[in-house]
Amino acid sequence: GTLFVAEPVAEGPLFEAVRPIDDETEVRARAQEALAAAATLDGLDLVDEVDFTSVATFPDVETWERTVVGIDPARASAVDAHRDDIHRRFHELGRPGDAGWSFTQPNHAHVFRRS
């Protein structure tokens, strides 16, 4: 079979908006390192790598906050502590549109096949 594994990279508007709440720079780098290392495993061949950009849209900053905290409830205290900064970042980094505020997120994917 074929395995497609995509991970966000530590850059882009969505990453920067979340950064004051939870800086995932190191964990995202380690995820990419782990995927690159998987290419050396017996029985697994790396057949392609793909960069793409995803878009997340939120109707308002409050929905975004709930989403960020919903992913990891431990983030709630950081949201409370940095609310002014995260609201500013939300409005500076997001692009307003009919559906709300959109944020792009660069991703890097690895495509593996069984040997």
N, C-alpha and C positions, 0 to 999 in steps of 0.2 A: 504494500500500500504506500500511499504518499502521506507525509505529515507536513503541514504548514503551521509554523509557529511564529506569531508576530508579537513583538514587544515594543512599547513606546520608548523613544530615546529621550535623553535629558535635555530637551530644547523645545522651543516653540511656545506659542501663547498659552495653551492649556497648562503645560508644565510650569511656566512662569507664574501663572495665576495661582496654582496650588502650592508653589514653592514655600511661601511663608508659613503655610500650615504643615506641610510635610515635604521636606526636601529629599526627593528620591534619586538624587544624582548617583550616589554610590550603588544603590540597589539596581538601578536600571543598567549601569555599566556592568555589574556582575551578571545580570541576566543575559546580556549580549555575549559576555565571555563564556558563560555556560553553554549557550547555543553554539558558539564557535567551537568549543571543546567537544560538543556532541558529534561534530563532523569527523572526529578521529575514532569514534567507537566502531568496533567490529559489527558488521551487519547493518550499518547505517551510512548512507552516502548523501553528502550535501550536493544537491543538484541545481540549486539556484538560491540567490539572495535578492530580495526585493525591498526597495524603499517606497513608501507611500505615505500619504497624509490622510488622516481621518479628521472628521469634523464633529464636534459635540455642540449641541445647541440647548440653551437653557432659557426659559421664558423670563427669568429675573434672577437677581443675585441671591435671593432667599432660597430659591429652588436649587441653585448651584451649591449653596452652603449645605443644604440637606443631603444632596447627592454626595458631596465630598465627605461628610461625616458618616453617611450611610455606608460608605465603603469601609471606613475604619472609625468606629465610635470614639477611639482614643484621640481623634483629631478635634473633638468638640472644644476642649480647653484651648487649643491653639486658635481656633476660629474666634472664640470669645476674646482672647488676648490680642489678636491682630485684626479685629473686625474693620477698623478704619482703613488699614493698609490693603486688606483683601478686597474691600469694596472699591477702592481706588483702582487697584490692579484689574479687577473684573471689568470695570468700565473703560480702562485704558487699553487693555489687551484684547477684549472681545470686539466683535463686529456686530453692530446692531442690524437687525433685519425684521421682516414681518413675523417670523416665528420666535424671535427673542434675540439673545446674544450668542454668537457662534465663535468657537475657539478651534483653531487647527492644532493637530498634534502629529508631528513626524513619527513614523514607525519604521522599524527594520525587521524584515521577516526572513526566516530560513526555511527552505523547502528541502525535506529529506525523503529518501526512498530506502526501502529495505534492499540490502545487497543480495 
